[in-house]
Amino acid sequence: MDIEGLGDKILDGLIAAGHVTDPADLYALDVPTLAALDRMGTISATKLVTNIEGSKAKPLARVLTSLGVRMTGRSMSRRLAVHFGTMEALQAASVEDLQQVEGVGPERAATIAAEMIELAPIIANLVEHGVNMTEPDSPALAPESLSEQVALKPLQKADGTPMSVVVTGSVPGLSRTEGNEAVERLGGKSSGSVSKRTDLVVVGEGAGSKADKASELGVRIIQADRFASLLAAYVAGETKTVQNLMAAFVSPPSA
């Protein structure tokens, strides 16, 4: 769940002490239990309990990633979450339904379906502890009247295919992982390298050779602070602001 302050050493200590046997056990931890761990203390324990509690509101994609479903990773978890919208819908999906998700073939679909059955008890425990099981911006959750509005996202091309986007340097308010997830949330496809096929490069503080290569190839560039504003406006449903921000980099570069 990418919980700040919950590193491998702390998690190993909790497992060794028998406090955690599955992910749901994290949400039963209290300050005294954590403070008793080596090099923890009351202040750090209090912060960690707060962070654990806050992680309950994270989107479904994060939950799927943390569950470690076989034959999936962050990108696939995001695709599954966006396609189905809720954990309940994903658990009810047939092998055929799963193959409607980009990148899911027969073998992967069968594996995911089996994993959903195997993970059902853990998922039920997470639900009992109040962990969110929905993907907020999934079209599956949108009323029919909004279907046209959510059909095309900011980083989708006119034909609905995702733009290839590279994030280099830091994006205000986002970790590296969250920056890549934001690309997918906005309808794009995150890539790790810049080429002639790249549609957009997000350039933030500390950007290196990828920004230089984008300039050499004539690839469109958006500054990280503007990208963060685009994400915030999209999440808030501020359509006009999104359109204005998009206009700054979607128009063809001047000769």
N, C-alpha and C positions, 0 to 999 in steps of 0.2 A: 504493500500500500504506500510505499515511499514515505514512511513516517519519520519525520525529522527527529534525530536523537536516538533512534532505535537502530544501533549498529550491530554488526555481527557478534561482537564480544558480549554485548548485553543480551542479545537473543540467545546466544549459546549458554549464557549463565542461567537464563530463565528456563531453558529446556533441561539443562543439567539438574536444576533444582526441582523439576517436575511442575513448574508453574504453567508452562505452555506445552501442549501436545498437538494442538492444531491452531490455525489462525484466529479462530473465534475466541480462544483463551486470552488473547491480548486485551480484549475488551472487558475482561473481568479483573484486570490488574488494578491495584490501588497504590497509593503513595507509600505506605509502610512496606509493602512487599518489594517494591522497586528500590526503596531507600536502603533496604538490607543488602542489596547487591554490592559487590566490591567496587569501590570508587564511584558510587552513585551519589548518595546524599539526598536530603529532603528537597532541596531546591531543584536539583536536576530531575528528581523523581516526579515532582509536581509538574514541571514543564513537560515531561514525557507523557504523563497521564493526560494532560491537556491536548497534546499533539495526537495521541491515540484517539481520544474522543472526537477531535476534529476530523480525523480521517474517515469517520463514518459517512461524511457527506460527499466523499469523492465519487466520481462517476463510475458506472459499471465497468468500463474498460480497465480501470485500475484494479478493481476486484478480480476480474478475470486474469489479469497479469499476475497478481499476487497468488492466485490459486495454482499457478504453474501448469495449466492445462497442456497436455502433450501436443506437440505439433503446432503450437501457437507461440507467439511472442507478443511484444507490445503492439506492433502494427496490426497483426491478425486479431488480437483481442479488441482493438479499437474498431476494426471492421465488423466483427461479430456484434459488438455492443451497439454500434450505430444501426446495423441492419435490423436487429431484433428489438432493440429498445429496452427490454426488461430481461432480467434473469429468468423469470417465469416462462417467457416466450422462448428463450434460448433452450431451456430445459425441455420444453415441449416439442422442439423442432425435430423433425425427422431427418434422416440422412439426406433425403432429397431436398428438404428445405435448406439445409446447411450448404448444399452445393450451389445455392443461389448467391452466396457471398463470394466476392472476387477472391480468387486464389485458393478456393476450397474445392478440391477434387474428391472423388469417391473414397480414397483411402483416408485422407485427412478428415472428411466428414464422418466416416465411421468411427474414427479415433475420438473425435470431439464428442460425438453422441455417447460413446461409452464412458468417456471421462465425466460427462455431466451426470450420468447415473451414479458413478463411483463417488463423486464429490457431493452428492445430494445431502448427506448428513452434515457436512461442514457448512455448506451453503445455508442449510436450515438454521444452524447455530448462529451464523453471521446475521441472518434476518432477525433472529430472536434478540440479538444484541443491538438491533437498530441500524445496521449497516445498509446504506443506500444500495438498491439493486436496479437502478434505472440509468439510462444514458440521456442526459437532459436535452441534447440537440438532435436526437434521433427522429427522422421523419416518421418512424413507426408510432411515435407518441403524439404527433401533430394532428389536430382536428382536420377533417377533410377539406374544410374551407381554406386551410392554410397550405394545402398541398402544392399549389403553384409557387407560393412564396418560398418554401423550403426546398423546391426542386433543384435550384441552382445556387451553389454556395460561392463565396467570393473567390476562392482559388480553384474553381472549376472552369473549364473552357466552355465555349458556346455549345459544344456538342455533349457536354456533361462529363467529359473525361477530366481527371485531375491534372492540374499543373504539376510539373516536376519542380520542387522547391528545395533549395539548399539553405540551411541556417548556419551562419558562421559568426563567431563572436557571441557575446552575451545579449540576451533580450531582457529588458527591464521587467522585473517581477517574475521571471520564469527561469527554471533550471534548464539545462541542456535537453533533458528528456521532455520536459513540459513544452519547450519550444518546438520540438519535433511533433509532439502530440497536437499542438495548436495548429500546425500546418494541416494535419489530417482533419482536425475539427472544422477547419475552414474549407475543407473540400479538396485540398491538395494532396500530393504524395511526397513524403519526405525522402530526400536523397542525400547521400554522403559526399558526392563528388560533383564538380561542375563540368559540364560538357556543352556541346552545341545543342543538345536536346533539353537542356535545363531551361525552364521558363522564367524562373525568378530566383534571385539570391537575396536573402535577408542578411544584412550586414550590421553587426553590433560591435561594441567595444571589444578590442582584442582580436578582431578578425585578421586573418593572415592571408596566405596565398590564394585562397578561394575567392576572395574579393577581387584581387588583382586579375585572376583568370577570367572572372565574370566580365570585368571591364574590357579585357583583351578580346573576348569573344562577342562582345556587344549584348550580353545577357542583361535583361532588366534587373535593376537593383532597388530594393526598398530598405530604408534605414530601420533599425531594430525598434526604435521608439515609435515609429509610424506603424510598424507591424503590430506592436503591443496595443496601440490605439485601435487598430482594425479589429483585433481579437475582442477587445473590450466592447466596442460598438456592436459587433456581431452578437456577442453573448447577451447584450442588453436589448437587442432587437431594434437598434437605431439605424434603420434602413438608409436614410438619407446620408448619415455620417459615413456609413460603409461605402456607399456609392461615391462620395467625394474622395475618400481615401483611396479607393480603387482607381479612380480616374488619374491619380498622380503617377501610377506606374503601369496601368494597362494600356494607355495610349502608346503608339509606336515611338521609339526613341528618335530624337531629331537627328538629321543627317549631319 
